[in-house]
Amino acid sequence: MSSTHQRTRLGNAILLALAASATAQAQQATPDAGDQATLGTIVVTAEKRSEDIQNVPMSISVIDTSQLEDLHATQLTDYAAYLPSLTVIDNGAPGSASIGIRGISPLSAGSTVATYIDETPIGTSSNYGAGSTQVLDLLPYDFQTFEVLRGPQGTLYGATALAGVVRYTTKKPDLDASSWRVGADTFSQDGAGDLGYGARVGFSAPLIPGQLAFSASIAREQSPGYTDNVRTGEKDQDDFWQQAAHATLLWKATDNLSFTLSAILGKSDSNNASITALDPVSLKPVYGDLKNDNYVPQPFSRDVSTYNATVNWDLGWSDFVSATSYAEIGSGSAADASLVYGALFPLFGLPEPGISAVTYDLKLYKTTQEFRLVSKADDHFEWLVGFFYTDENSKQNQAASAQFLDYSSIPGLDPLAVVGLPSTYKEYAGFGDVTWKFNSMFDITAGVRWAHNEQTFSEITSGALTGLGNTSGDSSEDVFTYSFAPQIHFSPDSMLYARIASGYQPGGPNLALPDVPPSVDASKLTNYELGWKAMFDDHRIMLDAAIYDIDWSNIQVSANNGQVSYLANGGTARSQGVEFSAVFMPTTGLRLGLNGAYTDAKLTEDVPSIGGLDGDRLPSIPKWAASATLDYSFPLSGGWNGRVGGGLRYVGDSLSGVAHSPTALPQDSYTAIDLNADVSNEHWTLRLFIKNLTDERVYTSLSALSSPLTGEIVRVNGIPLAPRVIGVGFDYKF
């Protein structure tokens, strides 16, 4: 999904006045110490208790930080194609993207996938905080794992977990031993005139052995640009940097009570989006490979700061968890709207079209509190109960300029519009689940969640072409979600499960205007799933497969009454599919992985506001996707070990919009190859990595720029698959 949704109100104000190595490796566990040719246990907390992934009745992928480092992954787009049923729709800069799972991606301004760092929910739950167009792209240096929970998770994770959850888990300080780690890398990228580089350092140290420990890390990556601007003459205009810092204090007050304080800071800053100008008919580059002609810079920056305090208290009969979080997220971006708004300037008596830059600034403040009581592991009955509260305040500001071709301001027309969109979101919820273990073969897990949210929203406008003045609205709603999952354990290594679960995307207020509904209802879906998890051949083969059928109702879409744009509930959709991931370890040190997904996601009703008809495919969702990986570790002499690895990722074709939309464009399939290798000993690791080995040139995301006068597509912005990267790096531990 492009960033169109967050721009809808500003655009209409103007135009109406005018017109597993990832999942394959992810499902690899650390081998048992006694046998390097077997797959060990992966422990996850998807159900908010520690469990073997093979015993969790849902489809999950897990990838650890070492695998991300092998790939030199710095953005979700580097490894999303290795994770079954996960779609990342790139907008051309780190942090600027949309996420979908199992064919359910945003069709409006709200997110359909929830994001967590440990116990902290990241991003907005409302429709007015750019939830659908911004993602968490953190450098993976101090993370333990990255998890994808497929299917709705409304019972335990609440709002926006409509399609699933992506979750980062962090490394905890070591209470007993000190450690340091430093590293750096450098790399070249096809089309770039400069080298990229990165550096990182981290440590963990006990302050009071066995009781108090502190860890901290910082990493920074500078990536060169590869897109040239033929209009301004600027070379490599889309360079960017990323930075991440993490600090954690762990206090084990007693054997039964611990406190964890953590802070995570993530920043990214791109000078321009990685956009190639394409011809609207042929979809070929207008000026040549990796070239654009934007009049004004199109930067994107994002600053994420999260703080968390977690209490874990073993009460003997249960475990109590308190998680308190505070997050601040700021972002700023700009888009060149000269071909859209600037083309209209002659209507105002000007001799020629001009330049228009549209800017977007967002600030989100979010406080959350969750309390949980979790029963001890038991052979017969387990339970969990919890309470959740969140308070959000967001401020979104948009502005559009009017300039002559010499970049000077046009008197009386500049600014075209200035729009402020302040909003609030408050929610409280109670939730719980139980597991009945009837015998060693049959279990049932069931859960429920009740949530209540209250929201306010205002639109404050000024500028030459805005006439709505200041308007506002408010809303409140109650939402109920549930899950039900029977499980049959054929053996300790084989489980068949069924899962019925629901999720929701919160509704929200509209402007208090005639012919506009006062609010939009929550979008809901129900997921029906049958899955099988098994290990074979003395734990040398691991398989996770699922089939699913999802009904999506009350889909939130943008609507228009001829005067103003607003949110509405419009239509239904259905997503059916099959997904699997498998790992095979035929001999010591050799791992083979294979993942695949088939997704058939379609509208089941006409949705005129987005140009969709019954049967249209949902946008940016490939029907077929697959990946294969190989990883081989072997001993060298002198205490050194070697490792070589590689992956092939295939993403099928899709459409940029629903099929009958006049701006829907075909997005081609592609296959990319990644390679990596390293040599290591007790202290040193020396790495080589290659991403997109064959320098596959394909545009993973397309967006159309249409003339406001004729509706004709005058330009297509294409986001290319990142060109080939070749690099080397090292890490030193002591």
matplotlib code that plots the C-alpha trace (Angstrom):
import matplotlib.pyplot as plt

x = [0.0, 1.4, 1.3, -1.8, -4.1, -2.4, -2.5, -6.2, -7.5, -4.9, -5.3, -9.1, -8.9, -6.9, -8.6, -12.1, -11.2, -9.7, -10.4, 13.9, 18.3, 15.1, 12.0, 13.8, 16.6, 13.9, 12.5, 16.0, 16.5, 19.8, 21.1, 21.1, 24.6, 25.0, 24.2, 25.0, 22.9, 19.6, 17.2, 16.6, 13.8, 12.6, 11.0, 8.5, 6.1, 3.4, 0.8, 2.4, 4.0, 7.2, 6.4, 8.0, 7.0, 6.0, 3.3, 1.7, -1.5, -0.9, 1.4, 4.6, 8.0, 11.1, 14.4, 17.3, 19.7, 22.6, 20.7, 19.7, 23.4, 24.4, 21.9, 23.1, 19.5, 18.8, 15.1, 12.1, 12.3, 15.6, 14.0, 10.2, 10.3, 11.8, 8.8, 5.7, 2.6, 4.3, 4.0, 6.0, 4.9, 7.9, 7.5, 11.2, 12.8, 13.5, 10.4, 8.2, 6.2, 3.0, 2.7, 0.2, -0.1, -2.2, -3.4, -4.8, -3.0, -4.3, -7.0, -7.3, -5.2, -5.2, -2.7, -3.8, -0.7, 0.3, 4.0, 5.7, 9.1, 9.0, 6.0, 5.7, 3.2, 4.7, 2.7, -0.8, -4.1, -6.1, -6.7, -5.0, -1.4, -0.1, -0.4, -0.8, 2.3, 5.0, 6.8, 9.4, 12.7, 15.3, 18.9, 19.0, 22.3, 20.8, 17.8, 17.3, 14.6, 12.1, 8.7, 5.8, 2.4, 0.2, -3.6, -5.6, -4.3, -7.1, -7.5, -4.0, -2.7, -5.8, -6.2, -4.7, -3.7, -6.3, -4.0, -1.3, 1.6, 5.3, 7.4, 11.0, 12.4, 15.6, 18.6, 18.7, 21.8, 23.8, 23.8, 26.9, 29.4, 30.7, 30.9, 31.8, 31.2, 32.3, 31.9, 31.9, 31.2, 31.5, 29.7, 29.2, 25.8, 25.2, 24.4, 25.9, 28.9, 30.0, 30.5, 28.2, 29.5, 28.3, 29.7, 28.3, 29.3, 27.6, 28.3, 26.7, 28.1, 26.9, 27.0, 26.2, 26.9, 23.7, 21.5, 22.0, 23.2, 23.3, 23.6, 23.8, 24.5, 24.5, 24.7, 24.8, 24.5, 25.2, 23.8, 24.7, 22.1, 21.7, 19.0, 20.1, 17.9, 17.9, 16.2, 18.5, 21.6, 22.0, 23.6, 22.7, 20.0, 18.4, 21.2, 20.1, 21.4, 19.9, 20.8, 19.6, 20.5, 19.3, 19.9, 18.6, 18.9, 17.9, 17.5, 16.8, 15.6, 14.9, 14.7, 11.0, 11.0, 12.8, 12.6, 13.6, 14.0, 14.8, 15.0, 15.2, 15.9, 15.7, 16.3, 16.4, 16.8, 16.6, 17.4, 15.0, 12.7, 14.2, 11.8, 12.3, 10.2, 8.2, 6.2, 2.5, 1.9, 5.0, 6.0, 9.6, 12.0, 11.4, 15.0, 16.9, 17.7, 17.4, 16.6, 13.9, 13.0, 11.5, 11.4, 11.8, 13.4, 11.3, 12.9, 11.6, 12.8, 11.5, 12.5, 11.2, 11.9, 10.4, 10.8, 9.5, 9.4, 8.5, 8.0, 8.0, 6.9, 6.7, 3.8, 4.3, 0.8, 1.1, 3.3, 2.4, 3.6, 3.3, 4.5, 4.5, 5.5, 5.9, 6.7, 7.3, 7.3, 8.1, 8.3, 8.6, 8.3, 7.7, 6.4, 6.7, 3.2, 4.1, 2.6, -0.7, -1.2, 1.3, -0.4, -3.5, -1.8, -2.8, -6.5, -5.6, -4.3, -0.6, 1.2, 2.5, 2.4, 4.5, 6.0, 4.2, 5.7, 3.6, 5.0, 3.8, 4.8, 3.6, 4.2, 2.7, 2.8, 1.6, 1.4, 0.4, -0.1, -0.7, -1.1, -1.2, -1.5, -0.3, -0.8, 2.1, 2.6, 0.3, -0.6, -4.4, -5.4, -3.6, -5.0, -4.1, -6.0, -5.0, -5.9, -4.7, -4.8, -3.5, -3.6, -2.5, -2.1, -1.1, -0.5, -0.4, 0.3, 0.2, 1.0, 1.2, 3.1, 2.7, 5.9, 7.0, 9.4, 12.2, 11.1, 9.9, 6.6, 3.4, 1.7, -1.9, -1.6, 1.2, 0.5, -2.2, -3.3, -2.3, -4.1, -3.7, -5.1, -4.9, -6.4, -6.6, -7.2, -7.9, -8.6, -9.0, -9.5, -9.8, -8.6, -7.9, -7.5, -7.6, -6.2, -7.8, -5.5, -7.9, -5.2, -1.7, -3.3, -6.0, -6.0, -8.4, -7.3, -9.9, -9.7, -11.7, -11.1, -13.4, -12.2, -13.6, -12.1, -12.9, -11.5, -11.5, -10.4, -10.2, -9.3, -7.9, -7.4, -6.1, -4.5, -5.6, -7.6, -9.2, -12.7, -13.9, -12.6, -12.2, -14.3, -14.1, -15.7, -15.6, -16.5, -16.6, -17.1, -16.9, -15.2, -15.3, -12.8, -12.2, -10.1, -10.7, -8.0, -8.4, -5.1, -4.4, -0.9, -0.2, 3.2, 5.5, 6.8, 3.5, 0.5, -2.6, -4.5, -7.5, -7.9, -10.8, -9.8, -11.0, -9.3, -10.2, -9.0, -10.5, -13.1, -13.0, -14.6, -15.3, -15.8, -19.1, -20.5, -23.7, -23.9, -20.9, -21.4, -20.3, -17.9, -16.6, -17.1, -14.3, -13.2, -13.3, -12.2, -12.5, -9.8, -10.4, -7.2, -6.0, -2.3, 0.2, 3.5, 5.9, 9.5, 10.8, 13.9, 15.2, 14.7, 16.4, 13.3, 10.9, 7.6, 5.0, 2.1, -1.3, -4.4, -6.7, -9.9, -10.4, -13.6, -13.0, -16.0, -16.7, -13.5, -12.5, -12.1, -11.9, -15.1, -16.1, -19.4, -18.3, -17.2, -15.0, -13.1, -13.9, -13.7, -16.5, -17.2, -17.4, -17.6, -16.2, -13.3, -12.1, -8.5, -7.8, -4.4, -1.8, 1.6, 4.4, 8.0, 10.4, 13.9, 16.1, 19.4, 20.7, 24.2, 26.2, 26.4, 24.2, 20.7, 18.3, 15.1, 12.0, 9.1, 6.0, 2.7, -0.3, -2.7, -6.0, -7.3, -10.3, -13.2, -16.5, -18.6, -18.3, -16.5, -17.1, -15.0, -11.8, -13.0, -13.3, -15.7, -16.7, -13.9, -11.1, -7.8, -6.7, -3.8, -0.1, -0.7, 1.1, -0.7, 2.5, 5.6, 8.4, 12.0, 14.7, 17.8, 21.1, 23.5, 26.6, 29.0, 32.3, 35.5, 38.8, 42.2, 43.6, 40.2, 38.5, 35.2, 33.7, 30.2, 28.6, 24.9, 22.5, 18.9, 16.6, 13.4, 10.5, 7.6, 4.8, 3.0, 0.4, -1.6, -1.0, -4.7, -7.9, -8.3, -11.0, -9.5, -8.4, -5.0, -4.3, -1.0, 0.6, 3.5, 5.9, 7.1, 10.8, 13.4, 16.4, 19.4, 21.4, 24.7, 26.8, 29.8, 32.0, 34.9, 35.0, 36.8, 36.2, 36.6, 36.5, 33.9, 34.8, 31.8, 31.1, 27.6, 25.9, 22.3, 20.4, 23.3, 22.0, 21.0, 17.4, 15.7, 12.0, 9.6, 8.2, 5.7, 4.0, 1.9, 0.2, 0.1, -3.1, -4.0, -6.6, -8.0, -8.5, -7.9, -5.3, -2.2, 0.7, 3.5, 4.2, 6.5, 8.3, 10.1, 12.9, 14.1, 17.3, 20.2, 23.0, 25.0, 28.4, 30.1, 32.4, 32.3, 33.7, 32.7, 35.0, 33.8, 35.6]
y = [0.0, 3.4, 6.4, 7.6, 6.9, 9.4, 12.0, 11.6, 14.5, 17.0, 15.8, 16.2, 19.6, 20.8, 18.8, 19.6, 23.3, 22.7, 18.8, -20.2, -18.4, -16.6, -18.6, -21.8, -20.7, -19.1, -22.5, -23.8, -24.1, -24.3, -27.9, -30.1, -30.0, -33.7, -34.0, -31.3, -33.1, -32.6, -29.7, -28.6, -26.6, -23.1, -21.4, -18.6, -16.5, -16.1, -17.0, -14.9, -17.9, -19.7, -22.7, -25.0, -23.6, -27.1, -27.1, -23.7, -24.1, -21.3, -20.6, -18.9, -18.0, -17.1, -15.8, -15.0, -12.1, -14.1, -15.1, -11.5, -10.5, -13.2, -11.7, -8.2, -7.4, -3.8, -3.5, -5.8, -5.8, -7.7, -10.8, -10.6, -12.8, -15.6, -15.6, -17.4, -15.2, -12.0, -9.1, -5.8, -3.1, -0.8, 3.0, 3.6, 4.4, 2.6, 2.7, 3.8, 0.7, -1.3, -4.9, -7.6, -11.2, -13.9, -11.4, -8.9, -5.6, -2.0, -0.6, 2.5, 4.6, 2.0, -0.8, -4.5, -6.0, -5.2, -4.6, -5.3, -5.0, -7.5, -6.2, -2.8, -2.2, 0.1, 2.5, 3.8, 1.9, 4.7, 5.7, 9.0, 8.2, 6.9, 3.3, 1.9, 3.5, 3.2, 0.2, -0.5, -1.0, -1.5, -2.6, -6.1, -5.9, -6.3, -8.4, -12.0, -12.9, -11.6, -13.4, -13.5, -14.7, -15.4, -15.0, -12.7, -12.3, -10.1, -12.2, -11.6, -8.7, -6.6, -3.7, -3.8, -7.5, -8.1, -10.2, -11.0, -9.7, -9.0, -9.0, -8.2, -9.8, -8.3, -9.9, -9.7, -8.8, -11.6, -11.6, -13.7, -12.9, -9.8, -9.7, -7.1, -7.1, -4.7, -4.9, -3.0, -3.6, -1.9, -2.6, -1.5, -1.2, -1.3, 2.2, 3.9, 6.2, 5.7, 2.8, 2.1, 1.3, 0.4, 0.1, -1.3, -2.0, -3.7, -5.0, -6.8, -6.7, -7.8, -4.9, -7.2, -10.8, -12.9, -9.9, -6.8, -6.5, -3.8, -4.1, -1.5, -1.4, 1.1, 0.5, 2.8, 2.1, 4.5, 3.3, 5.0, 6.2, 4.8, 7.0, 10.0, 13.1, 14.1, 17.4, 18.7, 16.8, 15.3, 11.9, 9.1, 11.3, 8.5, 7.8, 7.2, 6.3, 4.2, 4.2, 2.0, 2.0, -0.3, -0.3, -2.7, -2.9, -6.3, -6.6, -10.0, -8.9, -12.4, -15.8, -15.1, -11.4, -9.5, -6.0, -5.0, -1.4, -0.9, 1.8, 1.5, 4.3, 3.9, 6.6, 6.6, 9.4, 9.2, 12.2, 11.0, 8.0, 5.4, 6.1, 5.5, 7.5, 5.1, 5.6, 5.0, 2.8, 0.7, 0.8, 1.3, 3.9, 7.3, 8.5, 5.2, 2.8, 4.2, 7.7, 10.2, 13.8, 15.1, 18.9, 18.9, 16.5, 13.6, 12.8, 10.5, 10.4, 8.5, 8.6, 5.9, 6.0, 3.4, 2.9, -0.1, -1.3, -5.0, -6.8, -10.6, -12.1, -15.8, -16.2, -19.9, -20.7, -18.4, -15.8, -12.1, -9.8, -6.0, -4.3, -0.5, 1.3, 4.7, 5.4, 8.5, 8.3, 11.2, 11.2, 13.7, 13.3, 15.2, 14.3, 16.1, 16.9, 19.1, 16.8, 16.8, 20.1, 22.2, 21.2, 23.1, 26.5, 27.8, 27.6, 30.5, 32.7, 31.6, 31.2, 27.7, 24.9, 25.2, 23.3, 21.9, 20.1, 18.3, 17.7, 15.4, 15.6, 13.3, 13.0, 10.1, 9.7, 6.4, 5.0, 1.4, -0.8, -4.5, -6.8, -10.6, -13.6, -16.8, -20.2, -22.6, -25.3, -28.2, -31.5, -30.9, -27.2, -23.9, -20.3, -16.7, -13.5, -9.9, -6.3, -3.8, 0.0, 2.5, 6.2, 7.8, 11.3, 12.1, 15.3, 15.1, 18.1, 18.4, 21.3, 21.9, 24.7, 26.6, 27.8, 29.1, 27.0, 29.1, 27.8, 31.2, 31.4, 32.2, 35.2, 34.5, 30.8, 29.6, 27.7, 25.8, 24.2, 23.6, 20.8, 19.8, 16.4, 16.1, 12.9, 10.9, 7.2, 5.5, 1.9, -0.5, -4.3, -7.5, -10.8, -14.4, -17.9, -21.4, -24.8, -28.1, -31.1, -34.0, -36.5, -36.8, -36.7, -34.1, -30.4, -27.4, -23.8, -21.0, -17.3, -14.1, -10.4, -7.5, -4.0, -0.5, 2.5, 6.2, 8.5, 12.2, 13.7, 17.2, 18.8, 22.3, 23.8, 27.0, 28.1, 29.4, 26.4, 25.1, 26.1, 23.6, 25.5, 23.6, 20.5, 17.6, 14.3, 11.6, 8.0, 5.1, 1.4, -2.0, -4.9, -8.6, -11.1, -14.8, -17.8, -21.6, -24.2, -28.0, -29.9, -33.6, -34.8, -38.0, -38.2, -35.8, -34.8, -34.5, -32.2, -31.5, -28.4, -26.4, -22.7, -20.4, -16.8, -13.3, -9.9, -6.3, -3.0, -0.2, 2.1, 5.8, 9.2, 11.1, 14.9, 16.1, 17.2, 16.7, 13.5, 12.1, 9.1, 10.2, 7.3, 4.2, 0.8, -1.6, -3.8, -7.5, -10.8, -14.5, -17.0, -20.7, -22.7, -26.3, -26.9, -29.7, -29.4, -32.4, -33.5, -36.6, -38.7, -38.3, -34.5, -34.0, -32.8, -30.1, -29.3, -26.6, -26.4, -24.8, -24.1, -21.2, -19.5, -15.8, -13.8, -10.0, -7.8, -4.1, -3.3, 0.3, 2.3, 6.0, 7.5, 10.8, 12.7, 15.3, 17.7, 15.9, 12.6, 10.4, 6.8, 4.3, 0.6, -0.8, -4.4, -7.8, -9.9, -13.5, -14.8, -18.5, -20.1, -22.7, -22.1, -24.2, -24.2, -27.1, -27.6, -30.7, -31.4, -34.4, -34.3, -32.4, -28.8, -28.9, -27.3, -27.1, -25.0, -24.7, -22.3, -21.6, -19.8, -19.7, -16.8, -16.2, -12.9, -11.3, -8.9, -10.7, -7.5, -4.5, -1.6, 1.4, 3.9, 2.1, 1.0, -2.7, -5.3, -8.6, -11.1, -8.5, -9.5, -7.5, -5.2, -6.0, -9.6, -12.2, -15.5, -17.5, -16.9, -19.3, -19.4, -22.0, -21.8, -23.7, -23.3, -25.4, -25.1, -27.0, -27.0, -25.5, -25.7, -23.8, -23.4, -21.7, -22.7, -21.9, -21.4, -20.8, -20.0, -18.8, -18.2, -17.9, -15.9, -15.9, -13.4, -13.8, -11.0, -8.8, -5.6, -2.2, -1.8, -3.7, -5.0, -2.6, 0.5, 2.9, 3.3, -0.4, -1.4, -4.9, -5.6, -8.2, -11.4, -11.7, -14.1, -12.9, -14.8, -13.9, -15.4, -15.2, -16.8, -16.4, -17.8, -17.6, -18.6, -18.0, -14.3, -13.3, -13.5, -12.4, -12.1, -11.8, -11.1, -10.5, -9.4, -9.7, -11.6, -11.2, -7.5, -8.3, -5.1, -5.2, -2.7, -4.2, -1.4, 0.9, 4.0, 6.1, 9.9, 11.0, 14.4, 16.1, 17.6, 14.4, 11.6, 10.2, 8.6, 10.9, 9.2, 6.0, 5.9, 2.6, 1.4, -0.9, -4.1, -2.9, -3.3, -5.8, -5.3, -6.9, -6.4, -7.6, -7.2, -8.4, -8.9, -9.3, -10.7, -10.6]
z = [0.0, -0.9, 1.4, -0.4, 2.6, 5.0, 2.2, 1.4, 3.4, 2.2, -1.4, -1.3, 0.4, -2.6, -5.4, -4.2, -4.2, -7.7, -8.4, 6.5, 5.5, 7.1, 8.0, 6.8, 9.0, 11.2, 12.0, 12.7, 16.3, 18.1, 17.8, 20.8, 22.4, 22.1, 18.4, 15.9, 13.3, 15.0, 15.3, 18.9, 20.6, 19.7, 22.7, 21.9, 24.0, 21.3, 23.8, 26.5, 28.2, 27.3, 25.1, 22.6, 19.2, 18.1, 20.8, 20.0, 18.0, 15.5, 12.5, 13.7, 12.1, 14.2, 13.0, 15.3, 15.1, 13.9, 10.8, 10.2, 10.5, 8.0, 5.5, 6.4, 6.9, 7.8, 6.7, 6.7, 2.9, 3.2, 4.7, 4.4, 1.3, 3.4, 5.8, 4.5, 4.0, 5.1, 2.7, 3.0, 0.6, 0.2, -0.1, -0.9, 2.5, 5.8, 8.0, 5.1, 4.2, 4.8, 6.2, 5.4, 6.5, 4.7, 2.1, 4.7, 4.1, 4.7, 2.5, 4.6, 7.0, 9.8, 10.2, 9.9, 11.7, 15.2, 16.0, 19.4, 21.0, 23.9, 25.9, 24.2, 21.4, 18.8, 16.5, 16.6, 17.1, 15.5, 11.9, 12.2, 13.2, 9.8, 11.0, 7.5, 5.9, 8.6, 10.0, 12.6, 10.7, 13.5, 13.0, 14.5, 16.5, 20.0, 19.2, 20.2, 17.7, 15.2, 15.3, 12.9, 14.3, 11.4, 11.6, 13.9, 17.4, 18.8, 22.0, 23.4, 21.4, 20.8, 18.4, 14.9, 15.3, 12.5, 10.3, 12.8, 14.8, 14.2, 17.3, 18.2, 21.3, 22.9, 24.6, 28.3, 30.4, 31.8, 35.6, 35.9, 33.1, 31.3, 27.5, 24.8, 21.1, 18.4, 14.7, 11.4, 7.7, 4.4, 1.1, -2.4, -4.2, -7.9, -9.2, -6.1, -6.4, -2.7, -0.4, 2.5, 6.0, 9.4, 13.0, 16.2, 19.8, 22.7, 26.1, 29.0, 32.6, 36.0, 38.5, 41.4, 40.3, 40.3, 41.1, 39.0, 35.4, 32.7, 28.9, 26.2, 22.5, 19.6, 15.9, 12.9, 9.2, 6.3, 3.0, -0.3, -2.8, -6.2, -7.8, -10.0, -10.5, -14.1, -13.4, -10.7, -11.7, -8.2, -8.1, -5.6, -4.1, -2.1, 0.4, 4.0, 7.5, 10.3, 14.0, 16.9, 20.6, 23.3, 27.1, 29.7, 33.4, 35.0, 38.8, 40.2, 43.6, 44.9, 43.3, 42.6, 41.7, 39.0, 37.5, 34.0, 32.7, 29.0, 26.5, 22.7, 20.3, 16.6, 14.0, 10.2, 7.7, 3.9, 1.8, -1.0, -1.6, -3.9, -6.8, -10.5, -13.0, -15.2, -18.3, -17.5, -20.6, -21.0, -17.3, -18.5, -17.1, -18.6, -18.3, -17.9, -15.1, -11.5, -12.5, -11.4, -12.2, -9.0, -8.7, -4.9, -2.5, -1.2, 2.2, 4.9, 8.5, 11.6, 15.2, 17.6, 21.4, 23.6, 27.4, 29.3, 32.9, 33.4, 36.7, 36.8, 40.1, 40.7, 43.2, 43.5, 42.3, 39.3, 37.6, 37.7, 35.0, 34.9, 31.7, 31.6, 28.4, 27.0, 23.3, 21.2, 17.5, 15.2, 11.4, 8.6, 4.9, 1.7, -1.8, -5.1, -6.2, -9.1, -11.7, -9.8, -8.0, -10.0, -13.2, -12.1, -11.6, -15.1, -13.9, -11.6, -14.4, -14.2, -17.6, -16.9, -14.4, -11.3, -8.4, -5.4, -2.4, 0.1, 3.6, 6.3, 9.9, 12.7, 16.4, 18.4, 22.2, 23.6, 27.1, 27.8, 30.9, 31.0, 34.0, 33.6, 35.8, 34.2, 35.7, 36.1, 33.5, 34.3, 32.8, 33.1, 33.1, 32.4, 32.4, 31.8, 32.7, 32.0, 31.8, 29.2, 29.0, 26.4, 26.0, 22.6, 21.5, 17.9, 16.0, 12.3, 10.1, 6.3, 4.0, 0.3, -1.3, -4.6, -6.3, -9.7, -11.7, -10.2, -6.8, -5.6, -3.8, -5.8, -4.0, -3.0, -3.7, -1.4, 0.7, -1.1, 2.1, 5.7, 7.6, 11.2, 12.3, 16.1, 17.5, 20.7, 21.4, 24.7, 25.2, 28.1, 27.8, 29.7, 28.3, 29.2, 27.9, 29.3, 28.1, 29.0, 28.7, 28.6, 28.2, 26.7, 23.2, 23.3, 24.3, 23.8, 24.2, 24.2, 24.8, 24.8, 24.9, 25.5, 24.7, 24.8, 23.0, 22.9, 20.3, 19.2, 16.0, 14.5, 11.2, 11.3, 7.9, 6.4, 3.1, -0.3, -1.3, 1.9, 2.9, 5.5, 8.5, 11.7, 12.3, 14.7, 15.7, 18.4, 18.8, 21.2, 20.6, 22.3, 20.6, 21.4, 20.0, 20.6, 19.8, 20.0, 19.2, 19.7, 19.4, 18.8, 19.8, 17.8, 19.5, 21.3, 17.9, 15.9, 16.5, 14.4, 15.4, 14.3, 15.1, 14.9, 15.9, 15.3, 15.2, 14.7, 13.3, 15.5, 14.1, 14.7, 14.3, 11.2, 10.8, 12.1, 8.8, 6.9, 4.8, 6.6, 9.0, 12.5, 12.8, 11.1, 12.8, 13.6, 10.7, 11.8, 10.4, 11.4, 10.6, 10.2, 10.2, 10.2, 10.8, 11.4, 13.2, 13.2, 13.5, 11.8, 11.4, 14.9, 14.9, 11.6, 9.7, 11.0, 9.2, 9.9, 7.5, 7.6, 5.4, 6.2, 5.2, 6.4, 6.2, 6.4, 7.0, 7.5, 5.6, 6.2, 3.1, 2.0, 0.7, -0.7, -0.8, -3.4, -0.7, 1.7, 2.1, 5.1, 6.3, 5.7, 6.1, 2.6, 1.5, 2.5, 1.4, 1.7, 1.8, 1.4, 1.3, 2.2, 3.8, 4.9, 6.1, 6.4, 7.6, 6.9, 8.5, 6.6, 8.2, 10.7, 9.8, 6.7, 6.8, 4.0, 4.1, 1.9, 2.5, 0.4, 0.4, -1.9, -1.1, -2.9, -1.4, -3.1, -2.6, -2.1, -2.6, -4.8, -3.2, -5.4, -3.4, -4.3, -7.7, -6.7, -7.9, -6.4, -7.3, -7.6, -6.1, -3.0, -3.9, -3.6, -2.6, -4.7, -5.2, -5.0, -3.0, -2.0, -0.8, -0.5, 1.8, 2.3, 5.2, 5.7, 8.7, 8.8, 10.9, 9.7, 11.3, 14.2, 16.1, 13.1, 11.6, 8.2, 7.1, 3.7, 3.1, 0.5, -0.2, -3.2, -2.8, -5.3, -5.1, -7.6, -9.6, -8.0, -8.7, -7.1, -6.6, -6.9, -10.5, -11.6, -10.1, -12.9, -11.2, -10.7, -12.2, -12.8, -10.5, -11.9, -10.2, -9.4, -8.1, -6.1, -4.8, -1.6, -0.6, 2.6, 4.2, 7.3, 9.1, 12.9, 16.0, 19.7, 19.3, 15.6, 12.9, 9.4, 7.0, 3.2, 2.0, -1.3, -1.7, -5.0, -6.6, -10.2, -9.7, -10.5, -11.7, -10.8, -9.3, -6.2, -5.6, -8.2, -7.6, -10.3, -10.4, -12.1, -13.7, -11.6, -14.8, -16.9, -14.5, -16.9, -15.4, -16.2, -14.4, -12.4, -9.5, -9.2, -6.1, -7.4, -5.6, -3.9, -6.4, -5.8, -2.6, -2.0, 1.4, 4.0, 7.8, 11.1, 14.7, 17.7, 21.0, 24.3]

ax = plt.figure().add_subplot(projection="3d")
ax.plot(x, y, z, "-o")
ax.set_aspect("equal")
plt.show()
